[in-house]
Amino acid sequence: MIYPPLFRITPLAILLLASFFTYSFADERTHDITIEDYFTQSHLSDFSVSPDGTTIAYTESRWGDEDKGRFRELWVLDIASQSRTRLTFKRQSLWNLQWSRDSEFIYFGAKFPADPDDEDPNSQVWRIRKNGSDLTPLTREKNGIEDFDIEGTDLYYTIEKDHLIDEWKSLRQEFKKDVDFGHGIHKVNELWHLDMVSWRSEKLIDQERYIRYFDAAPLGGKIAMITGPDQHLITHEGQSHVDIYDPATKEISRLPDQLWRANAASPYGWLENPTWSDDGESLAFTISFDGYPTRIFVAPGNEARELDRPEGAEVNGNLRWLEDGRLAFLADQNAHQRIFATDLEGKIQPLTGPDEIVEAFEPHGPNLYTIQNGLDYNGDLFSRSPGSEVKRLSKFNPQIDTWKLPQISSYKWTGTNGDEVEGILELPPGYQPGEPLPTILAIHGGPTAADYLNFRFWIYGRAAFAAKGYAVLSPNYRGSTGYGDKFMTDLIGKENDIEVEDILTGVDALIKDGIADQDRLGVMGWSNGGYLTNCLIATNRFAAASSGAGVFDQTIQWGEEDTPGHVVNYMDGLPWDKPEAYQKASPLFSFSKEIKTATLIHVGEKDARVPVTHSRALHRALHHYIEAPCELIVYPKAGHGLSEYRHRLAKMKWDHAWFDRYLKAPEKKSD
C-alpha cells in the first residue's frame, strides 16, 4: 500500500496532488458520493482466527430498516480461498467471538431468543459450528450475562445483580421502585464457571464488587479482573483495581496500585485490557487517562512494573501476546495507527509500517491478521507473514470502487508556540488550484484521540462535504494522540486556549495557500469537537457552525457528566479550587451580542457524557439573547452517540442544508 508523502500543501503542491491521486481505475469512478451512500457501508467490528489457522470468524455490521440501527451478524472467511459464508440471520448484535480449541465451534454473546415465546431476550453465551449448524445457547441466566471468556472446555461468565449498602438500607428497600437515590443502590457482579464436559456450573465469586473486565489464564489458571465498587464510570475512574482469583486456593489477591494511582499524573485512570500470556505467568494491562498518555503494565507475579512505550506514539490498547513472548499493542503515530511489540526488557520494535492504519489485529503463530484502512477503502482484513508482503483478504465495501473519492492528504502548519500541527485535508475529486473553496473544519472528539490519513465517510463531516465541493480540514490539535507526550499534555490547564490557536492558525494557512475562502468558513464537531466548535463560535470568524454534544460550561460539565475526572484533569483541579480555570475554559463566558455565526445544535436527549443542559443553554444564549441564527435538534432517547438510522440521516441532512445555505455561493441566474 502506498500513501502520499507528508508535506505542507501549497498551490503548486495541490497541482502535484491532482496527478498523484489519479486512481488506476479512474474511468470506473463515476458515482458522486451522496448522503444516502453512507448507509450502504458495512463495518467489520470483531474478528478471531481459528486455532488451526484456516478460518477467520468475524462480525459484519450493516444498516437495516430506517426505524432501526445497525445489526451485526456472524460470518466466516476461508483464508485460503477468501470465500465468505454468513452464519447468522437474526438481525441482532453479536460480540466477543472466540473459538473452540478444535476449530469446530465459534462462541459469542448475543440476545437471541432461546425459546419461541421469549419476546425480550437477554444476553447469553451461544455456540455455533463453523458450517452454520447447531446454534445453541450455553447459558440461560434469567437476567442475562454481562461478559464471558472461554478456555478449553471452561466457560467463565459474569452476571449482574442489585446491591443495597447497609446505611439507610430499610428505607432504600421500601422506596427503591418509587424514587431514585444518588447512591446506595448499585450493581455488582457474580463470576460463574461452567464445565462444558459435565455441564455443571459453579459460582466462583460473589463479594460485592463489580467486575468490569476479566481474563482467564490458560489451562485452568488464575483469573485477572478489573474491579470496582459499583458499575458507575465515576468509580471506575479512580477506584478500580486489578484483582486476581486463584482457583486452587479460591482466594483473591490485589495488585498494589501505587504506580498507576499515587505515582501517576492523575488519580483518575481507567484500568483496561487485562491479558494473560500464553503460559499464564504474566499479566499485561493498561491504564488510560484523559489528557495523559496511556501506560502499559505487566505483572509476572504479585508486583506490576511499567513497560516502555514507543517514542512519539500513544498506546491505543488491543494488547496481544506473541508466540515469542513479546507483547504487541496498537499505538497512534503521526495520523496513523501502527502495531508495536516490546519484550519485557523494554526493547520496542514496530511490526507495521509508518504509513499503515490498523484498527485491530490478532497474531497467529508467526503471522499477523489485521483490520486496516486506506485511502480508497475502509475496514478490510489483511494478513502478513514474516518476510512476505501484506495480503488483502477481503473487500467488504466494493461499491467504494465506483465512488469519486476526495483527494486526501496530510496538511501541516505552524501552530501554538511555533510548533508543527498536522491535520487531514480533503479536497473535492478532481480539484485544481483556482478559486478558494468554502471550507469546513471537522474537529475530532476526545481530545485524547486523532484523525487518521485514510478514507472515512461518517456522519461528522468527512467525505460527503468534499464530494460536493467543500474543502474539509480535520485538525489534530494540541491534546491529540500520536505526536508525543508533550503535545498531548500541553493542553492540561489550557483548554479554550492553545488548541483553539492551533486550529485558527490552520485556517490562516489554508487561506494563505489559496484553498479556503475566508468569507465562507464553517466549523463542526461532536463531543470535544462540539466543545471546540462552541469555543470558536465566539471568535466570529465562522459564517456557520454545527455543534454536536458540546460543553458550554465546564462547571456544569463536572457536575453532570458520567466521567468527571476528564474535567478535573483538564482544569487541573476541582471547581472550588480553580474557579477561574473553569470559567476561562467555558465558551459561555466568551459569548457576546456581537456573535453572528449561524449555529446548528445537535444533542442526544439521554446523553450522559455531555448532558443536554449544555445544548439547551447554548440555544438559549444564541436564540433568545444574542439573536443569532440557530436551530436546536434534540434526538429522543439518544445517548452520546447517535445510533438510529433516522437520527444519523437527520443529522447529515441538516448539516448539509445548513452549510449549503450559509457557505455556498448563490447560483448565478441565466440571462
CORWOBEL-V502273 format. One record per pair of residues at least 6 apart in sequence whose C-alpha atoms are under 8 Angstrom apart, sorted by the first residue. I is the first residue (numbers start at 1). J is the second residue. Records with the same first field share a line. If there is no record, write none. Layout:
I=J, J
This chain:
1=374
2=355
3=355, 375
4=20, 409
5=410
6=409, 410, 411
7=410, 411, 412
8=410, 411, 412, 413
9=411, 412, 513
10=513
11=433, 513, 514, 515
14=432, 433
15=432, 433
17=407
18=407, 430, 431, 432
21=407
28=401, 402
29=401, 402, 403, 404
30=402, 403, 404
31=402, 403, 404
32=403, 404, 467
33=403, 404, 405, 463, 464, 467, 468
34=464, 467
35=464, 649, 652, 653
36=649
38=457, 458
39=62, 63
40=62, 63
41=62, 63, 397
42=60, 61, 62, 63, 396, 397
43=60, 61, 62, 379, 396
44=58, 59, 60, 61, 371, 379, 380
45=58, 59, 60, 61
46=58, 59, 60, 95, 96, 97
47=56, 57, 58, 59, 97
48=56, 57, 58, 97, 98, 99, 362
49=55, 56, 57, 99, 362, 364
50=56, 57, 99, 103
51=99, 100, 101, 102, 103, 364
52=102, 103
53=79, 364
54=78, 79, 80
55=76, 77, 78, 79
56=76, 77, 78, 79
57=74, 75, 76, 77, 97, 106
58=74, 75, 76, 77, 97
59=72, 73, 74, 75, 94, 95
60=72, 73, 74, 75
61=70, 71, 72, 73
62=70, 71, 72
63=69, 70, 71, 645
64=70, 71
65=645
66=644, 645, 646
67=644, 645, 646
68=644, 645, 646
69=643, 644, 645
70=643, 644, 645
71=91, 92, 93
72=91, 92, 93, 94
73=86, 87, 88, 89, 90, 91, 92, 93, 94
74=86, 87, 88, 94
75=84, 85, 86, 87, 88
76=84, 85, 86, 87, 130
77=83, 84, 85
78=84
79=393
82=393, 394
86=132
87=130, 131, 132
88=132
90=112
92=110, 111, 112
93=110, 111
94=108, 109, 110, 111
95=108, 109, 110
96=107, 108, 109, 148
97=106, 107, 108, 109
98=106, 107, 108, 150
99=105, 106, 107
100=106, 107, 150, 152
101=152
103=130
104=129, 130
105=127, 128, 129, 130
106=127, 128, 129, 130
107=125, 126, 127, 128
108=125, 126, 127
109=123, 124, 125, 126, 147, 148
110=122, 123, 124, 125, 126
111=121, 122, 123, 124
112=121, 122, 123, 124
113=119, 120, 121, 122
114=121, 137, 140
122=142, 143, 144, 145
123=143, 144, 145, 146
124=137, 138, 139, 140, 141, 144, 145
125=137, 138, 139, 145, 148
126=135, 136, 137, 138, 139
127=134, 135, 136, 137, 138
128=134, 135, 136
129=135
141=159
143=159, 160
144=159
145=157, 158, 159, 160
146=157, 158, 159, 160
147=157, 158, 159, 213
148=155, 156, 157, 158
149=155, 156, 157, 214, 215, 216
150=156, 216
151=216, 217, 218, 219, 220
152=218, 219
153=195, 196, 197
154=193, 194, 195, 196, 220
155=193, 194, 195, 196
156=191, 192, 193, 194, 216
157=191, 192, 193
158=189, 190, 191, 192, 211
159=189, 190, 191, 192
160=187, 188, 189, 190
161=187, 188, 189, 190
162=185, 186, 187, 188
163=184, 185, 186, 187, 188, 208
164=172, 173, 184, 185, 186
165=184, 185
167=184
172=181, 184, 185
186=230, 231
187=210, 230, 231
188=208, 209, 210, 211, 229, 230, 231
189=206, 208, 209, 210, 211
190=203, 204, 205, 206, 207
191=203, 204, 205, 206
192=201, 202, 203, 204, 205
193=201, 202, 203, 204
194=200, 201, 202
195=201
204=250
208=229
209=227, 228, 229, 230
210=227, 228, 229, 230, 231
211=225, 226, 227, 228
212=225, 226, 227, 228, 231
213=225, 226, 227, 272, 273, 274
214=223, 224, 225, 226, 274
215=223, 224, 225, 274, 275, 276
216=222, 223, 224, 276
217=223, 224, 276, 277, 278, 279, 280
218=278, 279, 280
220=247
221=246, 247, 280
222=244, 245, 246, 247, 280
223=244, 245, 246, 247
224=242, 243, 244, 245, 274, 275, 276, 283
225=241, 242, 243, 244, 245, 274
226=240, 241, 242, 243, 271, 272, 274
227=236, 240, 241, 242, 243
228=235, 236, 239, 240, 241
229=235, 239, 240
232=562
233=562, 563
234=562, 563, 564, 565
236=269, 270, 271
237=267, 268, 269, 270, 271, 563, 565
238=261, 267, 268, 269, 270
240=270, 271
241=254, 255, 257, 271
242=254, 255, 271
243=252, 253, 254, 255
244=252, 253, 254, 255
245=251, 252, 253
246=252
255=302, 303, 304
256=303, 304
259=305
260=267, 269, 287
261=267, 268, 269
265=292
266=289, 292, 569
268=289, 565, 566, 569
269=287, 288, 289, 290
270=287, 288, 289
271=285, 286, 287, 288
272=285, 286, 287, 288
273=284, 285, 286, 317, 318, 319
274=283, 284, 285, 286
275=283, 284, 285, 319, 320
276=282, 283, 284, 321
277=283, 284, 321, 325
278=321, 323
281=300, 301
282=298, 299, 300, 301
283=298, 299, 300
284=296, 297, 298, 299, 319
285=296, 297, 298, 319
286=294, 295, 296, 297, 317
287=294, 295, 296
288=294, 295
289=566
290=446, 447, 448, 565, 566, 569, 570
291=447, 448, 479, 488, 489, 491, 492, 566, 569, 570
292=485, 488, 489
293=314, 315, 485, 488
294=314, 315, 316
295=306, 307, 309, 315
296=306, 307, 308, 309
297=304, 305, 306, 307
298=304, 305, 306, 307
299=305
307=344, 346
308=342, 346, 348
309=315, 348
310=340, 348
311=484
312=333, 482, 483, 484, 485
313=331, 332, 333, 334, 481, 482, 483, 484, 485
314=331, 332, 333, 481, 482, 483, 484, 485
315=329, 330, 331, 332
316=329, 330, 331, 332
317=329, 330, 331
318=329, 330, 360, 361
319=327, 328, 329, 330
320=327, 328, 329, 362, 363
321=327, 328, 363
322=328, 363, 365, 366
323=365, 366
325=343
326=341, 342, 343, 344
327=341, 342, 343, 344
328=339, 340, 341, 342
329=339, 340, 341
330=337, 338, 339, 340, 358, 360
331=337, 338, 339, 340, 482
332=338, 450, 481, 482
333=354, 481, 482, 483
334=482, 483
335=423, 450, 451, 452, 453, 482
336=354, 355, 356, 357, 358, 452, 453, 482
337=356, 357, 358, 359, 452
338=350, 351, 352, 353, 354, 356, 357, 358
339=350, 351, 352, 358
340=348, 349, 350, 351, 352
341=348, 349, 350, 351
342=348, 349
356=372, 373, 374
357=372, 373, 374, 452, 453, 454
358=370, 371, 372, 373
359=370, 371, 372, 373, 379
360=370, 371, 372
361=368, 369, 370, 371
362=368, 369, 370
363=369
366=385, 386
367=383, 384, 385, 386
368=383, 384, 385
369=381, 382, 383, 384
370=381, 382, 383
371=379, 380, 381, 382
372=378, 379, 380, 381, 382
373=379, 380, 454, 455
374=453, 454, 455
375=408, 453, 454, 455
376=400, 401, 405, 454, 455
377=397, 400, 455
378=397, 454, 455, 456
379=396
380=392, 393, 394, 395, 396
381=392, 393, 394, 395
382=390, 391, 392, 393, 394
383=390, 391, 392, 393
384=390, 391
404=429, 467
405=428, 429, 463, 467
406=426, 427, 428, 429, 463, 466, 467
407=425, 426, 427, 428, 429, 430, 431
408=424, 425, 426, 427, 453, 454, 455
409=424, 425, 426, 453
410=422, 423, 424, 425, 453
411=422, 423, 424, 425
412=420, 421, 422, 423, 506
413=420, 421, 422, 505, 506, 509
414=420, 421, 502, 505, 506
415=421, 501, 502, 503, 505, 506
416=498, 499, 501, 502
421=475, 476, 477, 478, 502
422=475, 476, 477
423=451, 473, 474, 475, 476, 477
424=451, 452, 453, 473, 474, 475, 476
425=471, 472, 473, 474
426=462, 463, 466, 471, 472, 473
427=466, 467, 469, 470, 471, 472
428=466, 467, 468, 469, 470, 471
429=466, 467
433=514, 515
434=514
435=514, 515
436=511, 514, 515, 516, 517
437=469, 470, 471, 515, 516, 517, 520
438=469, 470, 471, 516, 517, 520, 521, 522, 663, 664
439=470, 471, 472, 473, 516, 517, 520, 521, 522
440=470, 471, 472, 473, 521, 522, 523, 524
441=472, 473, 474, 475, 521, 522, 523, 524
442=460, 461, 462, 472, 473, 474, 475, 523, 524, 525, 529
443=474, 475, 523, 524, 525, 526, 529, 530, 532, 533
444=450, 451, 474, 475, 476, 525, 526, 528, 529
445=525, 526, 527, 528, 529, 530
446=480, 527, 528, 529
447=479, 480, 528, 529
448=479, 480, 481, 488
449=480, 481
450=476, 480, 481, 482
451=474, 475, 476
455=463
456=462, 463
457=463, 464
459=648, 651, 652
460=524, 525, 526, 652
461=472, 524
462=472
465=471, 472, 656
466=472
471=515, 516
475=503, 506
477=499, 500, 502, 503
478=487, 488, 490, 491, 498, 499, 502
479=487, 488, 489, 490, 491, 499
480=487, 488
481=488
491=498, 499, 570
492=569, 570, 571, 572
493=569, 570, 571, 572, 581
494=570, 571, 585
495=570, 571, 585
496=532, 535, 584, 585, 586, 587
497=585
500=532, 535, 536
507=516
510=516
511=517, 518
519=542, 543
520=542, 543, 662, 663, 664
521=541, 542, 543, 544, 663
522=542, 543, 544, 545, 659, 663
523=533, 536, 542, 544, 545, 546
524=530, 533, 545, 546, 547, 548
525=531, 532, 533, 546, 547, 548
526=547, 548, 549, 550
527=548, 549, 550, 551, 610, 640
528=550, 551
529=547, 548, 550
530=546, 547, 548, 549, 550, 551
531=547, 549, 550, 551, 552, 587
532=550
533=545, 546, 547, 550
534=547, 550, 551, 552, 587
535=586, 587, 590
536=542
537=545, 595, 597
538=587, 590, 591, 592, 595
539=595
540=594, 595, 596, 597
541=597
542=597
543=596, 597, 598, 662, 663
544=597, 598, 599, 600, 658, 659, 662, 663
545=597, 598, 599, 600, 659
546=599, 600, 601, 602, 655
547=599, 600, 601, 602
548=601, 602, 603
549=601, 602, 603, 604, 607, 610, 611, 612, 614, 615, 640
550=610, 614, 615
551=557, 586, 587, 610, 614, 615
552=586, 587, 588, 614, 615, 617, 618
553=582, 583, 585, 586, 587, 588, 614
554=567, 582, 583, 585, 586
555=575, 582, 583
556=614
557=564, 567, 610, 611
558=564, 565, 567, 568
560=608, 610, 611
561=608, 609, 610, 611
562=608, 609
563=609
568=574
571=578, 581, 582, 585
572=578
575=582
583=589
588=618
592=626
593=625, 626, 627
594=626
595=626, 628
596=628, 629
597=628, 629
598=628, 629, 630, 662
599=628, 629, 630, 631
600=630, 631, 632, 633, 655, 658
601=615, 619, 630, 631, 632, 633
602=615, 632, 633, 634, 635, 651
603=612, 615, 633, 634, 635, 640
604=612, 634, 635, 636, 637, 638, 639, 640, 641, 642
605=611, 612, 634, 635, 636, 637, 638, 639
606=612, 636, 637, 638, 639, 640
607=638, 639, 640, 641
608=639, 640
609=640
610=640
615=632
616=632
619=630, 631, 632
621=627
622=628, 629, 630
623=629, 630
635=647
642=648
